[in-house]
Amino acid sequence: MNKIHSTHSKKELYEIIEVFDINIGGYKKMNKADVSKHLLYELSKIDNIKEDNDFFFIKDKNELIEYLTNPDCSKELTVKEKANVMELSKYIIMYCKNNYFLSYSPFLDYDDMIIKAKYIANYGDIPTVRRAIELLNKDTKLENKIKLIMSSKMKKKIERKKRLNQKYMGCLTINKGNFIIDFSV
């Protein structure tokens, strides 16, 4: 086995360990290099892994190793391109927070902003982009809503997070019995 490609983030390696139930103790306290070494070592010891059809869409150990040794395809932006996307997103958020008024923004006009918003909507895996497009879609001047494009992995992650939040939301509970309400301080 080679080594894990550097484009895979430490957070993603954590997710792989959790999704495929790979036994690595204290991995959240390790740095990325140590997590990579331990992950490769544990993969070399085991014969099979459980299939994942929800998050990574990997069927067996060989596919997982191939996935880890190749570059991460979801990281398609260079550092400079990502900085540009983030900057545009922040300007769109600023426009939205300014009551949808285009006074102090770097955009030439409203159409220029919409063109740039459609460009950044292709990178919906970035949280700032998601927030910018969601806020912009609330603009009453916008005729057609801008569609946010995300990877299936990110969609599943957001759905799982929503389900967890709904699970822990406060619910109405009804208690029966006699109660005394005292308004004296």
C-alpha positions in Angstrom: 0.0 0.0 0.0 1.2 3.5 -0.8 0.3 6.5 1.3 -2.9 8.5 1.6 -3.0 11.4 -0.8 -2.5 14.8 0.8 -5.7 16.3 -0.7 -7.7 14.3 1.8 -8.3 16.4 4.9 -8.0 15.3 8.5 -11.7 15.8 9.0 -12.4 13.5 6.0 -10.1 10.8 7.4 -12.0 11.1 10.7 -15.3 10.5 8.8 -13.8 7.5 7.0 -12.8 6.0 10.4 -16.3 6.5 11.8 -18.3 5.4 8.7 -16.3 2.2 8.1 -15.8 1.4 11.9 -12.1 1.2 11.7 -10.6 0.6 15.1 -8.2 3.5 15.8 -8.1 4.7 19.4 -7.7 8.4 20.2 -7.6 9.4 16.5 -9.1 12.8 17.1 -6.0 13.7 19.2 -3.6 12.8 16.4 -2.3 15.0 13.6 -3.1 14.2 10.0 0.2 12.3 9.4 -0.4 10.0 12.3 -4.0 9.4 11.4 -2.9 8.5 7.9 -0.3 6.0 9.2 -2.7 4.4 11.6 -5.5 4.2 9.0 -3.2 2.5 6.5 -1.9 0.1 9.1 -5.4 -0.9 10.2 -6.6 -1.3 6.6 -3.6 -3.6 6.0 -4.7 -5.8 9.0 -8.4 -6.2 8.1 -9.8 -8.3 5.2 -13.2 -6.6 4.7 -15.0 -3.4 5.5 -18.7 -2.7 5.6 -20.2 -1.3 2.4 -21.3 2.4 2.5 -24.0 3.4 0.1 -24.9 6.7 1.9 -21.8 8.8 2.3 -18.7 7.7 0.4 -20.4 5.1 -1.9 -17.5 2.6 -1.4 -18.2 -1.2 -1.6 -15.1 -2.9 -0.4 -11.6 -2.5 1.0 -9.9 -2.2 -2.4 -12.2 0.7 -3.4 -11.5 2.5 -0.2 -7.7 2.1 -0.6 -8.0 3.4 -4.2 -10.1 6.3 -3.0 -7.5 7.2 -0.3 -4.4 6.9 -2.6 -5.9 9.0 -5.4 -6.5 12.8 -5.1 -9.8 13.9 -3.6 -12.0 14.8 -6.5 -14.2 17.1 -4.4 -11.3 19.5 -3.9 -11.4 21.0 -7.4 -10.5 24.6 -6.4 -7.0 25.9 -6.1 -6.2 28.1 -3.1 -6.4 31.3 -5.2 -9.7 30.2 -6.8 -11.2 29.4 -3.4 -10.2 32.8 -2.1 -11.9 34.4 -5.0 -15.1 32.4 -4.4 -15.0 33.2 -0.7 -14.6 36.9 -1.4 -17.5 37.0 -3.9 -19.6 35.1 -1.3 -18.8 37.6 1.4 -19.7 40.5 -0.9 -23.1 38.9 -1.7 -23.7 38.3 2.0 -22.8 42.0 2.6 -25.3 43.0 -0.1 -28.0 40.9 1.6 -27.3 42.3 5.0 -27.4 45.8 3.6 -31.2 45.3 2.9 -30.4 44.2 -0.7 -29.0 47.6 -1.6 -26.0 47.6 -4.1 -24.4 50.8 -2.8 -20.9 49.8 -1.5 -20.3 46.6 -3.4 -17.6 45.8 -6.0 -20.3 44.6 -8.5 -20.9 46.8 -11.5 -24.6 46.3 -11.4 -27.3 43.9 -10.3 -26.8 41.6 -13.4 -23.1 41.4 -12.7 -23.8 40.2 -9.2 -26.2 37.6 -10.4 -23.7 36.3 -12.9 -21.1 36.0 -10.2 -23.6 34.4 -7.8 -24.4 31.7 -10.4 -20.6 31.1 -10.7 -20.1 30.6 -7.0 -23.3 28.5 -6.7 -21.3 25.7 -8.4 -19.3 25.3 -5.1 -22.1 24.6 -2.7 -19.9 22.4 -0.5 -18.4 25.6 0.9 -20.5 26.8 3.8 -20.1 30.5 3.0 -21.3 29.9 -0.5 -24.4 28.1 0.8 -25.2 31.0 3.1 -24.6 33.6 0.4 -26.9 31.9 -2.1 -29.6 31.2 0.5 -29.7 34.9 1.5 -29.6 36.0 -2.1 -32.6 33.7 -2.9 -34.6 35.7 -0.4 -34.2 38.9 -2.4 -37.6 39.9 -3.9 -35.9 41.5 -7.0 -34.5 38.1 -8.0 -36.8 36.6 -10.6 -35.4 33.0 -10.8 -33.9 31.4 -7.7 -30.3 30.4 -8.0 -29.7 26.7 -7.7 -27.0 25.6 -5.3 -24.9 22.7 -6.6 -23.5 20.4 -3.9 -21.9 17.0 -3.9 -24.1 14.0 -2.8 -21.7 13.6 0.2 -22.4 17.1 1.4 -26.2 16.7 0.9 -26.2 13.6 3.0 -24.1 15.4 5.7 -26.6 18.3 5.8 -29.6 15.9 6.0 -28.0 14.0 8.8 -27.3 17.2 10.7 -30.9 18.4 10.2 -32.2 15.1 11.6 -29.9 15.4 14.6 -31.1 19.0 15.2 -34.7 17.9 14.9 -34.1 15.1 17.4 -32.9 17.5 20.0 -35.4 20.2 19.4 -37.6 21.1 22.4 -40.9 19.5 22.2 -44.2 20.3 23.8 -44.7 18.2 26.9 -48.0 18.0 28.7 -48.0 17.3 32.4 -51.2 16.4 34.1 -52.0 17.1 37.7 -52.6 19.9 40.2 -50.2 22.9 40.0 -49.9 26.0 42.2 -48.8 29.1 40.5 -47.4 31.8 42.8 -46.9 35.3 41.4 -45.4 36.8 44.5 -41.8 37.7 44.4 
